[in-house]
Amino acid sequence: MFKRFCLTLALALIAGSASAQEYTAGSMTVTDPAARATAPSAEVGVGFLTLKNAGDTPDTLVSVTSPEIAQKIELHKMTMDAGVMRMRPLEDGITVPAGQSVALSPMGLHVMFMQLKKPLVEGEKFPAMLHFAKTGDMAVTFTVGGAAAMPGADNKAQKAMPDMHDMHDMSGHAE
């Protein structure tokens, strides 16, 4: 019985690690870059990933580029303010403290793909470049999934979050 349990556990660990996308440059590791599928007419999309800093000093994700997908990409944060959901660009990027991880997920920090050049279609992948202050550039591939496949998408509000981006008011964003 114990051998069967160990074998099952080992297979589960192998299967779990085989499905994870992981990229490393210097002391930074990025896991599971994912984007939410969009409607054909959508002008914006949203992406998530996890940043892990194994180094001795903080590093900052300054920007993301993906010329194939979007004319403009920003790092954003969603917050609740007196019962009103607000989304703001992070002008200084996302800092990852030394020895810690930061998750970009629905209802929090996320990558905002703006002025999409084409729809984000479930099952497709696209390249992007992450630009870090200390680590430099890291090439990653985002996998496009549906709402249920997104990290942290375990309730209706989180699954609906990317749809709110479709109505995103870009008046506060410089062109």
C-alpha positions in Angstrom: 0.0 0.0 0.0 2.8 2.4 0.9 4.6 1.7 -2.4 1.5 2.4 -4.3 1.1 5.7 -2.5 4.7 6.7 -3.2 4.4 5.8 -6.8 1.1 7.8 -7.2 2.7 10.8 -5.4 5.8 10.6 -7.6 3.7 10.5 -10.8 1.6 13.4 -9.6 4.7 15.5 -8.9 6.1 14.7 -12.4 2.8 15.5 -14.1 2.6 18.8 -12.2 6.1 19.9 -13.0 5.7 18.9 -16.7 2.8 21.2 -17.1 4.4 24.2 -15.5 6.2 26.7 -17.7 9.3 28.0 -15.9 11.9 30.5 -17.1 15.1 31.6 -15.2 17.6 34.4 -15.8 20.0 35.3 -13.1 18.3 35.1 -9.7 14.8 35.6 -11.2 12.4 32.8 -12.0 9.1 33.3 -13.8 6.5 30.5 -13.7 3.3 29.9 -15.7 2.9 33.1 -17.8 -0.8 32.9 -18.8 -3.2 35.3 -20.6 -7.0 35.3 -20.6 -8.7 34.6 -24.0 -10.5 37.7 -25.4 -13.5 38.4 -27.5 -12.7 39.0 -31.2 -13.3 42.7 -30.9 -11.5 43.2 -27.6 -8.9 45.9 -27.5 -7.3 44.8 -24.2 -6.2 41.6 -22.6 -4.8 40.5 -19.3 -1.9 38.3 -18.2 -0.7 36.6 -15.1 2.5 34.9 -13.9 4.6 34.4 -10.7 7.9 36.1 -10.1 10.4 34.5 -7.7 13.6 36.3 -6.7 16.2 33.9 -5.3 18.8 36.7 -5.1 20.2 38.7 -2.2 18.7 42.1 -3.4 15.3 43.2 -4.7 14.7 43.3 -8.4 11.9 45.1 -10.3 9.9 44.0 -13.3 10.0 47.3 -15.1 8.0 46.5 -18.2 6.8 43.9 -20.6 6.8 44.0 -24.4 5.2 41.7 -27.0 5.1 43.5 -30.4 3.2 40.5 -31.9 0.2 41.0 -29.6 -0.1 44.6 -28.3 1.0 48.1 -29.2 1.2 48.9 -25.5 1.7 46.8 -22.4 1.4 48.1 -18.8 1.8 46.6 -15.3 -1.4 47.2 -13.3 -2.8 46.8 -9.8 -6.5 46.4 -8.9 -7.6 47.6 -5.5 -10.9 48.1 -3.7 -11.5 51.6 -2.6 -14.7 52.2 -0.6 -16.4 49.3 -2.4 -15.3 50.5 -5.8 -12.8 48.5 -7.8 -10.0 50.6 -9.2 -7.3 49.7 -11.6 -4.1 51.7 -11.8 -0.9 51.4 -13.9 2.3 50.8 -11.8 4.7 53.5 -13.1 7.6 52.1 -11.1 7.0 48.5 -12.0 6.6 45.5 -9.7 9.4 45.0 -7.1 10.2 41.5 -6.0 11.9 41.5 -2.6 15.1 39.3 -2.1 14.2 35.7 -1.4 10.5 36.2 -2.1 7.8 35.6 -4.7 5.1 37.9 -6.1 2.1 36.5 -7.9 0.3 38.4 -10.6 -3.3 37.1 -10.5 -6.9 38.2 -11.0 -8.1 41.0 -8.7 -4.5 42.1 -8.0 -1.3 42.7 -9.9 -1.4 41.8 -13.6 -0.1 42.5 -17.1 -2.4 44.7 -19.2 -2.1 44.1 -23.0 -3.5 47.2 -24.6 -4.4 48.0 -28.2 -4.4 44.3 -29.1 -3.2 43.5 -32.6 -5.2 40.3 -32.7 -7.6 38.4 -30.3 -6.1 36.2 -27.6 -7.4 32.8 -28.6 -7.6 29.9 -26.0 -4.9 27.3 -26.6 -2.6 29.7 -28.5 0.8 30.9 -27.2 2.7 34.1 -27.8 6.1 35.4 -27.0 6.9 38.3 -24.7 9.9 40.0 -23.2 10.0 40.8 -19.5 12.4 43.7 -18.6 13.9 43.6 -15.1 16.0 46.4 -13.6 18.8 44.2 -12.4 18.3 40.8 -14.2 17.8 42.4 -17.6 15.6 40.9 -20.3 13.9 37.5 -20.0 12.0 35.9 -22.9 8.8 34.0 -21.9 5.9 32.5 -23.7 2.3 33.3 -22.5 -0.3 30.5 -22.9 -3.8 31.7 -23.6 -6.5 30.0 -21.5 -10.1 30.5 -20.6 -11.3 32.0 -17.3 -11.4 28.7 -15.5 -7.7 28.1 -16.4 -6.4 31.4 -15.0 -4.5 31.4 -11.7 -6.8 32.3 -8.8 -9.9 32.2 -10.9 -11.9 30.4 -8.3 -15.0 32.6 -8.1 -17.3 34.6 -10.4 -15.7 38.0 -9.6 -12.3 36.8 -10.5 -13.5 35.1 -13.7 -15.3 38.3 -14.7 -12.3 40.6 -13.9 -10.7 40.4 -17.4 -14.1 41.3 -18.9 -13.9 44.5 -17.0 -10.7 45.2 -18.9 -12.8 45.2 -22.1 -14.5 48.3 -20.7 -11.2 49.7 -19.4 -11.1 53.5 -19.5 -7.8 54.3 -21.2 -8.3 58.1 -20.8 -5.8 58.0 -17.9 -3.1 56.4 -20.0 -0.6 58.3 -22.0 -0.3 57.3 -25.6 
